[in-house]
């Protein structure tokens, strides 16, 4: 919602942004001080002295990293929201296999040294990566007999003779699919996802992921600032009493007895329970540790993906870990957040393989959230509802939703270049470099 209000303001729309909370970002806020996190999860007492100063903590409720070459980084660059944020590269990406974790190889040398695959497998995998890197959907000469719109990904793996373990980590740690449904779909999307991973990785070398200093709560604040620069109005602590509808169409929002009139409304599912449907649940466990995660080479930040196959599930389990290096925890402390899509009536048991990797855990905060999707696409009502944040640990699915809402509102695709031009109209031509 914050990103969209920023984008809509740049597009010359008059934006009023109301939030019932006292902080920016709703569900995806970062909670500070630590005392507030204890309160939020109804834990008795206050954090022990060993946790350091409460103010040193900024704990994300929903863990996500940014792909260095991904859509959100593009949105940040084009809107220049980057000037309000500082990012650090996440130190490593790991994948779980047979009860152990292995680094996802980030260079050719690492791939050759990796114990994830045998020697011949490595050669075939390298061939596959070279194929993906050269693949260009607009140039049939790069297809090598593959039809991007017809050939399934399963067949592409077969073409390169890749074994199950390699397929597992390629599909889940590189292409970042949550399930194996992609195997029987046309391969174009998967190849583009692996390309995105490789290109993101190439930018910074250690991993393809970035994370903002002081936590993810900085992102909504940055876009809120952008909105304000372009004349948007922000109101925190603003209770929403009623969405006013006339003849099936939104005409305003009532708050504290007054109605603010509008032509279009963007909101998350919590404001319109009658226009959304529950599509699942996510369990997230925030863990405070006093040590880096074992077998990660003492990284101060990392991501671990547990492919569903490895733990007899339908969907992957994710772990994101960050630390005092990112100004989100007290000195010497680490925050690890495990998340997955709920599949049974015992979600805590489902997430156990991830928690086992983190032991000993000093304190944990468990949340189980419902996932909602809009049943009303806004065509008639002009109410545009976002989808709940999913279990993935990157922003690509969120950005897809932003672009989808943009298209439903504006009737045209979201175009980064167009956005750049609009900004130049306001600020004059870009300064000569």
Secondary structure, 3 states (H helix, E strand, C coil): CHHHHHHHHHCCCCCEEECCCCCCCHHHCEECCHHHHHHHCCCCCCCCHHHCCHHHCCEECCCCEEECCCHHHHHHHHHCHHHHCCEEECCCEEEEECCEEEECCCCHHHHHHCCCCCHHHHHHHHHHHHHHHHCCCCCHHHCCCCCCCCCEHHHHHHHCCCCHHHHHHHHHHHCCCCCCHHHHCECHHHHHHHHHHHHHHHHHCCCCEEEECCCCHHHHHHHHHHHHHCCCEEECCCCCCEEEEECCEEEEEEECCEEEECCCEEECHHHCHHHEEEEEEEEEEEEEECCCCCCCCCCCCEEEEECHHHHCCCCCEEEEEEEHHHCCCCCCCEEEEEEEECCCCCHHHHCHHHHHHHCCCCEEEEEEEEEEEECCCCCCCCEEECCCCCCCCECHHHHHHHHHHHHHHHCCCCCHHHHHHHHHHHHCCCCCC
